Amino acid sequence: MSTIKHTKTELKAQTDALRRFQRFLPMLQLKKQQLQMEIAAITVRRDSVRDREKQARAAVDGWSRIFADTAGAPDLGDLAVLQRITTAPGNIAGVPIPIYSGVTVIRKPLDLFDTPPWLDDAQDAVEQIIALRAEATVLECQRERIARELLTTSQRVNLFEKVKIPECRDNIRVIRIFLGDEQTASVARGKIAKRRSASPNTAQPHEEDAA
């Protein structure tokens, strides 16, 4: 603990600091709870998107077997290629986050006469997988940013709860004890000085009567 001055000015400074910490602490605790709830909600959405991606991949696996048996069939990964993920700016509890808007996908041109009709469906499925993967990536980015803010907020809450507020309270207690002792000593010194000033003068010797 840093050295403090045992003065009334320091007592006021410590009291003001304590009030300030006590005023900010509930706001930090509320923000911490909000961030925790947002992380939980984003995690649910991210996992849901990942599950949908897995289901889409399972559906594409059927076409993979058909592609393997079809001469000259393009690779599934070539049917559609991600070009860009589009996001919009968002904000949660003061944290800037990206909001998923969509993807730009380059689709491989298909010959309507030389390719089977189900290839269009396979291309749609690949594009859907790309979009779902991109959405999950954006959600994970949101989660990471909010998690970093949660860590910072939690550290501040702990600092206020376990360090700053107890430290101020202890400083206030020490200063008050010191000032109280000083006041008591001052009163005692005043009483002693008053008793000394009020005590009778030492008696002077009387002159002897003339013979």
WOTALIN-V894206 format. One record per run of one state. SS is the DSSP state (helix for helix, strand for strand, loop for the rest). FROM is the first residue (numbers start at 0). LEN is the number of residues. If there is no record, write none. Layout:
BEGIN
<<SS & FROM & LEN> <SS & FROM & LEN>>
END
This chain:
BEGIN
<<loop & 0 & 7> <helix & 7 & 62> <loop & 69 & 6> <helix & 75 & 4> <strand & 79 & 13> <loop & 92 & 2> <strand & 94 & 13> <loop & 107 & 10> <helix & 117 & 81> <loop & 198 & 13>>
END
